[in-house]
Amino acid sequence: MGFAHNNVLPANHFRKDWQRRVRTWFDQPGRKLRRRTARKTKAATLGVRPLTLLRPAVRAQTVRYNRKVREGRGFTHAELKEAGIGRKEARGVGIVVDHRRRNLSEEGKKVNVERLQAYKARLIVFPRKAGKPKKGDSSAEELKATTTRDAISLPEAYPAEAPRKITAEEKEFEAFRTLRVARANQRHEGARKARAAKKEEEEAAKKK
């Protein structure tokens, strides 16, 4: 329906009983109310449960953002094992599990294990049938305890350190040189080992 170049003007047909073909949306407010009622009913049947699923605390990717701590996709199997929570059990109590994630540092693993333990201490599992509690369900005293639906907050990215004087040792420390030396040692380690092994062989041959 364009008017570009030296073409014939299109004859548009706009009088074809368009009112029959218009799609109306008059039930929008009614649908909104029905959805809201359905959500309320579902929430009542599900009972008391956390507002959000529990996710691990992870560092953001790349050197640019890894100073930030954010919520990850799910907990690793190692973290769950250390916290004493089974994989299937975790999914049932609102803990997300990610089988692909790996722990690359002991500090990160420790933070998430503590996070799981804090969640486990606060967790109250209601039995499916009031008079017949099963293994893993909370006791009668725990069921009477006050509950909270607030999520466990993420840990601080860097703990605050009080201001102090710089020591003489810190002033003398050459960070750049130390890094360069460590890097050079790592790069030449293989060649140095090979050279030392060759020297030992030559000395052994001379003794013979």
Secondary structure as UniProt FT lines:
FT   HELIX           18..20
FT   TURN            26..27
FT   HELIX           28..46
FT   STRAND          57..59
FT   HELIX           62..65
FT   TURN            66..67
FT   STRAND          69..71
FT   HELIX           77..83
FT   HELIX           87..92
FT   TURN            93..94
FT   TURN            99..100
FT   HELIX           106..122
FT   TURN            130..131
FT   TURN            135..136
FT   HELIX           140..144
FT   HELIX           168..172
FT   HELIX           175..207
//
